[in-house]
Amino acid sequence: MKLSSYTLLIVAGIFAALFAFERFFPLRRNRAALATRLVINLALSALAFLTAMLAVRPSALQTLNWASHTTFGLLNLVRLPGWAQFAIGFLLLDASFYYWHIINHRLPVLWRFHNVHHMDPDLDISTGFRFHFGEVLLSALFRIAQVSLIGMSFATFAVYELVFQANTLFQHSNARLPIGLERMLNLVLVTPRMHAIHHSQVRGETDSNFGVVFSWWDKLHRTVGLNIPQSKIEIGVPGYSAPGDNRLRQALMLPFRKQRDYWRKPDGTIPTRDAAVLDSRRTRLAE
């Protein structure tokens, strides 16, 4: 069995386990019907997965093969022990994804596509791979640059891909972990409570917590915001929060249509946060 098949099986197992767990121990109460969201999210995820298999993965692997036969890439500039090459390559992969995530929020043409991920009215395991196929296709260019500039080994790439996919599912899940345990995990990893804040309808909260695997990139760059209680978070994008917005056809066509004011609700209000509900310690994960 190929390594990619093992990765797929592991990720599928994690998906099933978290899907069951969040049914019994939900972190937030859902606002939309689960069955309808599942159909939409799984359809978008299937298109995203197909695009990744046909375009992103082959281009990344071809670039990785090219880089391994040249001296191009940061890790080829100096001779390092295998463990150091692995560790530095792993960290550089995750750091570059942090920056790519920020660019997807800052650059209007990329946000048009990334918005399809954020406009889901609830956040759970099914949101994990809910990305517009156009965003996935555009990410192929990023992956080519990422892999060639870092110049990591195939083993580093494969291990990171598995961890990346697994933690993408974990952080998007609606799984309620004991707050003490999640605070410990959050010292290293992006966790469900941390990432839920990134999906808030309050713009300043959406513009925080960009990390993918490791939580410390946000702390280092001062983009972290952990002090919002989950019970106070409304998931989604205000300008696309009407009941009819989260449909498959609308989601697929959204990037190609005239864009609305993202941060203003259909009734004209702009979601804000009452400072009274916030913990004074911005870097302490709220329950």
C-alpha positions in Angstrom: 0.0 0.0 0.0 1.4 3.4 -0.9 2.1 6.1 1.7 -0.7 8.3 0.4 -3.2 5.4 0.9 -2.1 5.1 4.6 -2.4 8.9 5.0 -5.9 8.8 3.5 -6.9 5.9 5.9 -5.5 7.7 8.9 -7.3 10.9 8.0 -10.6 9.1 7.4 -10.3 7.4 10.8 -9.7 10.8 12.5 -12.6 12.3 10.7 -14.9 9.4 11.8 -13.7 9.6 15.4 -14.1 13.4 15.7 -17.5 13.3 13.9 -18.8 10.9 16.5 -17.1 12.7 19.4 -18.6 16.1 18.5 -22.1 14.6 18.3 -21.9 13.5 22.0 -19.7 16.4 23.3 -20.4 19.5 21.3 -18.5 22.7 22.0 -21.1 25.0 20.5 -24.7 24.6 19.7 -25.3 24.4 15.9 -27.6 27.0 14.2 -28.2 25.3 10.9 -29.6 21.8 10.0 -26.7 19.3 10.1 -27.9 17.2 7.2 -28.2 20.1 4.8 -24.7 21.4 5.8 -23.2 17.9 5.4 -24.4 17.6 1.8 -23.0 21.0 0.9 -19.7 20.6 2.8 -19.1 17.1 1.5 -19.8 18.2 -2.1 -17.4 21.2 -1.8 -14.8 19.0 0.0 -15.0 16.3 -2.8 -14.3 19.0 -5.5 -11.5 20.4 -3.4 -10.0 16.9 -2.9 -10.3 16.1 -6.6 -8.5 19.3 -7.5 -5.8 18.6 -4.9 -5.2 15.1 -6.3 -5.1 16.2 -9.9 -3.2 19.5 -9.6 -1.7 20.4 -6.2 -0.2 17.1 -5.0 1.4 16.2 -8.4 2.9 19.7 -8.8 4.3 19.6 -5.2 5.8 16.1 -5.7 7.3 17.0 -9.0 8.8 20.1 -7.5 10.0 18.1 -4.5 11.7 15.6 -6.9 13.3 18.4 -8.9 14.6 20.1 -5.7 16.0 16.8 -4.4 18.3 16.6 -7.5 19.6 20.1 -7.3 21.1 22.3 -4.6 18.2 24.7 -4.7 16.3 25.4 -1.5 17.2 26.7 1.9 17.9 23.3 3.4 20.4 22.5 0.7 22.6 25.6 1.4 24.2 24.0 4.5 24.9 20.4 5.5 22.8 19.4 8.5 22.1 16.1 10.4 19.0 14.3 9.2 17.1 15.1 12.4 17.9 18.8 12.0 16.8 18.9 8.4 13.6 17.2 9.3 12.8 19.6 12.2 13.7 22.8 10.4 11.8 21.6 7.2 8.7 20.8 9.3 8.8 24.2 11.0 9.3 26.1 7.7 6.4 24.2 6.1 4.1 25.2 8.9 5.4 28.8 9.1 4.9 29.3 5.4 1.3 28.0 5.7 0.7 30.6 8.4 1.8 33.4 6.0 -0.2 31.8 3.1 -3.3 31.8 5.3 -2.9 35.5 6.1 -2.4 36.3 2.4 -5.7 34.5 1.7 -7.4 37.0 4.1 -5.5 40.1 3.0 -5.6 39.8 -0.8 -9.1 40.4 -2.2 -8.9 38.0 -5.1 -7.9 35.2 -2.8 -10.4 36.1 -0.1 -13.2 35.7 -2.7 -12.4 32.0 -2.7 -11.4 31.6 0.9 -14.7 33.2 2.0 -16.5 30.0 0.8 -14.8 28.3 3.7 -15.6 31.0 6.3 -19.3 31.5 5.3 -20.3 28.1 6.7 -22.9 29.1 9.4 -21.5 26.5 11.8 -18.1 25.1 12.5 -17.5 21.4 12.8 -15.5 18.5 11.4 -17.3 18.9 8.0 -16.0 22.4 7.6 -12.4 21.1 7.8 -12.0 20.4 4.1 -14.8 22.7 2.8 -12.8 24.8 0.4 -13.7 26.2 -3.0 -11.9 24.2 -5.7 -10.6 27.5 -7.1 -8.8 28.2 -3.8 -7.2 24.8 -3.9 -6.1 25.3 -7.5 -4.5 28.6 -6.7 -2.7 27.0 -3.8 -0.8 24.9 -6.3 1.3 27.9 -7.2 2.0 28.5 -3.5 3.0 24.8 -3.0 5.5 24.9 -5.9 7.1 28.0 -4.4 7.0 26.6 -0.8 8.5 23.2 -1.7 11.2 24.6 -4.0 12.3 27.4 -1.6 12.5 25.1 1.5 14.0 22.1 -0.3 12.9 19.5 2.3 13.1 15.7 2.0 10.2 13.6 0.8 9.9 12.1 4.3 9.5 15.6 5.9 6.9 16.5 3.3 5.0 13.3 3.8 5.0 13.5 7.6 4.0 17.2 7.6 1.1 16.4 5.2 -0.3 13.8 7.6 0.0 16.1 10.6 -1.4 19.1 8.6 -4.5 17.1 7.5 -5.0 15.7 10.9 -4.8 19.0 12.7 -7.0 20.7 10.1 -9.7 18.3 11.1 -9.0 18.6 14.8 -9.0 22.4 14.9 -12.3 22.7 12.9 -14.1 20.1 15.0 -16.9 21.1 17.4 -15.4 18.8 20.0 -15.6 19.9 23.7 -12.4 19.0 25.4 -11.8 19.7 29.1 -10.6 23.3 29.2 -7.5 22.3 31.2 -6.5 19.7 28.6 -7.1 22.1 25.7 -5.1 24.8 27.3 -2.2 22.4 27.6 -2.6 21.3 23.9 -2.9 24.9 22.8 0.6 25.7 24.1 1.8 23.8 21.0 -1.2 23.2 18.7 -4.1 25.1 17.1 -7.1 23.7 19.0 -10.9 23.8 18.4 -11.5 26.8 20.7 -8.6 28.7 19.3 -9.7 28.2 15.6 -13.4 28.9 16.3 -12.4 32.4 17.2 -10.9 32.7 13.7 -14.3 31.9 12.3 -16.1 34.5 14.3 -18.3 37.1 12.6 -16.5 39.9 14.4 -13.9 41.0 11.9 -11.1 41.6 14.4 -11.5 38.0 15.6 -11.5 36.6 12.1 -8.2 38.5 11.6 -6.5 36.5 14.3 -5.4 32.9 15.0 -4.1 32.1 11.5 -2.0 29.1 12.6 -2.4 25.7 10.9 -0.6 23.2 13.1 1.5 25.1 15.7 -0.1 27.9 17.8 3.1 29.8 18.4 3.3 31.6 15.0 0.3 33.7 16.1 1.9 34.4 19.5 5.2 35.4 17.8 3.5 37.7 15.3 0.9 39.1 17.8 -2.0 37.8 15.8 -3.3 35.7 18.6 -6.6 36.2 20.4 -7.8 33.5 22.8 -9.9 35.4 25.3 -13.4 35.1 23.6 -15.8 32.6 25.3 -17.2 30.0 22.9 -20.8 30.8 24.0 -20.3 34.3 22.7 -19.1 33.4 19.2 -21.3 33.6 16.2 -19.8 31.6 13.3 -19.7 32.8 9.7 -19.3 35.9 7.6 -21.9 38.6 8.3 -22.5 39.7 4.7 -23.2 36.1 3.7 -25.3 35.0 6.7 -28.7 35.0 5.2 -30.4 31.5 5.1 -30.2 31.2 1.4 -26.5 32.0 1.1 -25.1 28.7 2.2 -26.2 26.6 -0.8 -24.0 24.6 -3.1 -24.6 26.7 -6.2 -24.2 30.0 -4.4 -21.0 28.8 -2.8 -19.5 27.6 -6.1 -20.4 30.8 -7.9 -19.6 33.2 -5.1 -16.0 34.1 -6.1 -17.1 35.1 -9.6 -20.0 37.4 -8.5 -20.0 41.0 -7.3 -19.0 40.9 -3.6 -21.0 42.3 -0.8 -19.8 44.1 2.3 -18.4 41.1 4.1 -18.7 42.5 7.6 -22.2 44.0 7.5 -25.2 41.7 8.1 -28.2 41.8 5.8 -30.0 44.1 8.3 -27.1 46.6 8.1 -25.6 45.8 11.5 -21.8 45.2 12.0 -21.0 42.5 14.6 -18.9 43.8 17.4 -17.7 42.4 20.7 -18.6 43.8 24.2 -15.3 44.1 26.0 -17.1 43.0 29.2 -17.3 39.4 28.1 -13.5 39.2 27.4 -10.9 37.8 29.7 -8.3 40.4 30.3 -5.5 38.0 29.3 -5.6 37.8 25.5 -3.2 34.9 25.4 -5.2 32.7 27.8 -7.7 30.4 26.1 -11.2 31.2 27.3 -13.8 28.5 27.9 
